[in-house]
């Protein structure tokens, strides 16, 4: 029996939600000179790249850095790296 797929969000809705997330990130980090996005490979990193593009479009003067986590065993190393940005 074929499974029925349910569309949760369409392309426009995904873009709208992504923009809202980007604006929220900017609002929460307004005074920070840079923002670091961390994406867990593969899909999390793809979403982080999309957020980075949106953030650069709405705040071109803000430095937006991107980190890709490919091995979750290195989580402690990533947290140590992120602490240097605080």
C-alpha positions as CSV (number, residue, x, y, z in Angstrom):
1,X,0.0,0.0,0.0
2,X,1.6,3.3,-1.1
3,X,2.0,5.8,1.7
4,X,0.3,9.2,1.3
5,X,2.7,12.2,1.6
6,X,1.4,15.2,3.4
7,X,2.8,18.6,2.5
8,X,3.6,20.5,5.7
9,X,4.9,23.7,4.3
10,X,5.2,24.8,0.7
11,X,8.2,26.6,-0.8
12,X,6.9,30.1,0.0
13,X,6.1,29.2,3.6
14,X,9.5,27.7,4.1
15,X,11.1,30.9,2.9
16,X,8.8,33.0,5.1
17,X,9.7,30.9,8.2
18,X,13.4,30.9,7.3
19,X,13.3,34.7,7.0
20,X,11.5,35.0,10.4
21,X,14.2,32.8,12.0
22,X,16.9,35.0,10.4
23,X,15.3,38.2,11.8
24,X,15.0,36.6,15.2
25,X,18.7,35.6,15.2
26,X,19.5,39.3,14.3
27,X,17.2,40.7,16.9
28,X,18.7,38.4,19.6
29,X,22.3,39.2,18.6
30,X,21.9,42.8,17.5
31,X,25.0,44.1,19.3
32,X,27.3,41.2,18.4
33,X,29.9,42.0,15.7
34,X,29.5,38.6,14.1
35,X,27.2,35.6,14.2
36,X,28.2,32.0,14.0
37,X,25.8,29.4,12.4
38,X,26.5,25.8,13.1
39,X,24.9,23.2,10.9
40,X,25.0,19.4,11.4
41,X,25.8,17.6,8.1
42,X,24.0,17.2,5.8
43,X,20.6,18.8,6.0
44,X,21.3,21.0,9.0
45,X,24.3,22.5,7.2
46,X,22.2,23.1,4.1
47,X,19.7,25.0,6.2
48,X,22.5,26.9,7.9
49,X,23.8,28.0,4.5
50,X,20.3,29.2,3.5
51,X,20.1,31.2,6.8
52,X,23.5,32.6,6.1
53,X,22.4,33.9,2.7
54,X,19.2,35.5,4.2
55,X,21.2,37.1,7.0
56,X,23.7,38.5,4.6
57,X,20.9,39.9,2.4
58,X,19.2,41.7,5.4
59,X,22.4,42.6,7.3
60,X,25.2,43.0,4.8
61,X,27.5,44.7,7.4
62,X,27.2,41.8,9.8
63,X,29.8,39.1,9.7
64,X,28.1,35.7,9.4
65,X,30.3,32.7,9.9
66,X,29.4,29.1,9.1
67,X,30.6,25.9,10.7
68,X,29.8,22.4,9.5
69,X,29.7,19.6,12.0
70,X,30.3,16.3,10.3
71,X,31.0,14.0,13.2
72,X,28.8,14.4,16.3
73,X,31.6,12.8,18.4
74,X,33.4,16.1,18.1
75,X,30.6,18.0,19.7
76,X,32.7,18.9,22.7
77,X,35.3,20.4,20.3
78,X,32.7,22.5,18.6
79,X,31.3,23.8,21.9
80,X,34.9,24.8,22.9
81,X,35.3,26.6,19.6
82,X,31.9,28.4,20.0
83,X,32.9,29.5,23.5
84,X,35.7,31.6,21.9
85,X,33.1,33.7,20.1
86,X,31.3,34.7,23.3
